[in-house]
Amino acid sequence: MAKKVPIELTLNGEEKAEFIEGGTTLLTALREKFGDTSVKGGCHQGTCGACTVLVDGELRLSCLTLAETCEGQSVETTGGLSREGLLHPLQRAFLDGFAAQCGFCTPGMIMAAKALLDHTPNPSRNEVVEALSGNICRCTGYEPIINAVLAAASANSHNAT
Amino acid sequence: MIRLAKQYFADQRDDDLNQIGLGLQRSDVPGHVTGRTAYFADRNFPRMLHLKMVRSPHHHARIRSIDTSEAEKQPGVARILTHKDVPHNVYTILILIQVGPEDEQVLAADKVRWKGEAVVAVLADSERAASEAAAKVKIDYEVLPAVFDMDEALKPGAPIVNEHHGNNYYTYDSGSHRKVRFGDVEKGFSEADHILEQTYFSSPIEHAPTETTGCIAVPEGNDRFTCYTNTQAMFFTLDNTSIILQMPGHKLHFVGGTVGGGFGGKVDVTVEPIAILAAKLTGRPVSFIYSRQEEMQISSPRAAEKIVIKDGVMKDGRLLARQVTGYTDAGAYSRHSPYGAQKGAAHYPGPYTVPNVWIDTYCVYTNRTPSSAMRGFGVTIADFALEVQMDKLARLIGMDPLEFRFINAYRDGDMKAHRQKTEGAALIECMQEASKAADWPVAEKYLKMSSYGEV
């Protein structure tokens, strides 16, 4: 049995503390210790993007990130995006734009899109394609997903003006 | 704006299909976009065990011995299962609809027939402990000659892949293959202006769902077992589990319906029986989830196929005769392939009326990964082959490929080769709309055609 180590981090704005086995990935820690199953494991080898989260605002594959390296950092997941029943513009756009079918890639897609829009509020289509290039979808097809991200960006810029 | 079938056939129907043509929100999407949809693996149970399968490294081998003694001593190991622990170890999923014989092992006993076949199941406190213990299981194999090609497998003297069948093909009530006979195909060929014979091949295709195959089996206080699973075939899986475990169905409670991508890849019965058996023997919850590597290499793909099509066609575009020999590579075990090959037999004329048809389809066994269902299996590759063939035929007689299809499209009342009368055909109307939508003009006479006959 590997040695347990303490970890403290902020998850979707809430402070959390737990003991984890040394070597635990952020994906496993989020799902099994912090109870956030919005984060999905599809390949556990950094190829599918289903486990995408933001750590201190930067896109990270939680299956390749050791939880210990996130000590004191702020982790954001799709599970924390909607507040008081209000969907985030990306969630609304995915819902309205038929951008989800089985839904397994959706949380990772949404976080990869958020990483883009947080830095680049009005991306070009090519920038959206590039930002989602690490996320695999096997049902819906990428067109509605790309269109949903563009629609969310457009909705954001309307709200800002 | 595309005209819908309900408008084309308005005079034929008394229903009120007022939702067709409208967009509707899927009921499960709010859960998907908020991450609240519960997939089977989103559940966590105290004292849960993790199952890791020891698999055959050989395509075909006799098992001389299995030694689990060292693996049992590894830290965290709760139990190790072999074929001796499985009440009804040799099964086949379609036995539920009387398509036998039982030909596949839950855990290999005396032989392995494909690279990746399950032999020993290791249960431990963590995935890591289970993997480390699995690496300590010793299996002594005597490697046997293997066959990977359907033509080779059907030759006399080829290694027999599966003794339960005796031959390297599935035996139907019609013999070594499924047959469709309609009209006089030889007469059709002798009267045709042109003959075209082509052979088409396809490779196995993996579904590659983003969520891998798996389940969690939980022993309940009432002597029942709850199985959280991403199977696409709940009752098929429950009934087969009941047979394999010799356990009445009322002891099994399956919870599913949410699948992270299936495409037919999750209709086989590969994880639930062994996980429930492990839960029964240990009294603890058991999680058995394919790794990504297992999903890509172990889960059944779409079958490889070989399709030989010979057509006789007239200069004016009429298809006169079609002869097809189809081969479906089942891999080492039947699973759904005898059914897939049979579906192909009925399908090969395609949505066309051909007066003379001869079809033979074979379900062939090789030492490859067992193939099974995937999106229209049995007809999808058939459609690829026959539609490419239609294009080639049109080119051969110098006709527009879309107009060629109008001439041969089936109409209501036409008798199909497998003796089903065509009803509710809409191919001509679809092609008329497609012609407009794709800006692929056809002669006026084709736009006046109708599925109820010529107007």
Interface residues (C-beta under 8 A of the other chain):
Chain A: M1 R31 E32 D36 T37 S38 V39 K40 G41 G42 C43 H44 Q45 T47 C48 A50 T77 T78 G79 L81 S82 L87 Q91 F94 L95 F98 A100 Q101 C102 G103 F104 C105 T106 P107 I110 I136 C137 R138 C139
Chain B: G23 Q25 R26 D28 V29 P30 G31 H32 V33 T34 G35 R36 T37 A38 Y39 A41 D42 N44 P75 G76 H207 A208 P209 T210 E211 T212 V259 G260 G261 G262 F263 S291 R292
